[in-house]
């Protein structure tokens, strides 16, 4: 997984999760925690998808702590409604 901070194999701190991500454009591969809303399922992520409001359904990996001290999530894949 190039560009990712690898998850710790001994804990479950970082994991793949479904989310609704607020981004101006889908060209980014990592997002601050404040832009990510974690949801329970793929269906919930797709229900929150709204291109007009720049909210996109995704599968993300995280949270990880960046070198700047922020918690971030990495994009695994965009989900298509």
C-alpha positions in Angstrom: 0.0 0.0 0.0 2.2 2.8 -1.2 1.5 6.1 0.4 -0.2 4.6 3.4 1.0 4.4 7.0 0.8 0.6 7.5 -1.7 -0.4 10.2 -0.3 -1.8 13.4 -0.8 -5.6 13.2 -1.1 -5.9 17.0 -3.9 -3.4 17.5 -7.1 -2.4 15.8 -6.4 1.4 16.0 -6.4 1.8 12.2 -8.8 -0.2 10.1 -10.8 0.0 6.8 -14.1 1.6 7.3 -17.0 3.1 5.2 -17.3 6.8 5.2 -18.8 9.9 3.7 -16.0 12.3 2.8 -16.3 16.0 2.2 -13.8 17.2 -0.4 -13.9 19.9 -3.1 -12.6 17.4 -5.7 -11.8 13.8 -5.6 -8.2 14.2 -6.5 -6.9 13.8 -3.0 -5.9 10.5 -1.4 -5.8 11.5 2.3 -8.2 13.6 4.4 -8.2 15.2 7.8 -10.5 13.7 10.4 -12.8 16.7 10.3 -13.7 15.9 6.7 -14.6 12.3 7.3 -17.8 10.9 8.7 -17.5 7.2 9.5 -20.7 5.2 8.9 -21.7 1.6 9.7 -22.1 0.2 6.2 -21.5 0.6 2.5 -25.3 1.4 2.1 -25.1 4.1 4.7 -22.1 5.7 2.9 -23.9 5.6 -0.4 -27.0 7.1 1.2 -24.8 10.0 2.4 -23.3 10.6 -1.1 -24.3 14.0 -2.4 -22.1 15.5 -5.2 -23.9 18.9 -5.0 -22.7 19.2 -1.4 -19.3 17.7 -2.3 -19.9 14.6 -0.1 -18.7 11.4 -1.5 -19.0 7.7 -0.4 -15.7 6.0 0.2 -13.9 3.2 1.9 -11.1 4.7 4.0 -8.2 3.4 6.2 -7.5 5.1 9.5 -7.2 7.0 11.6 -3.5 7.6 11.4 -1.5 10.4 13.0 0.3 12.6 10.5 3.7 14.1 11.0 1.9 17.4 11.7 0.0 15.9 14.6 -3.4 15.6 12.8 -5.4 12.5 12.5 -6.0 11.6 8.9 -7.7 8.9 6.8 -6.4 7.4 3.6 -8.6 6.6 0.6 -8.9 2.9 -0.2 -11.6 3.4 -2.9 -14.4 5.7 -4.0 -17.8 4.0 -3.9 -20.1 4.5 -6.9 -23.8 5.2 -6.2 
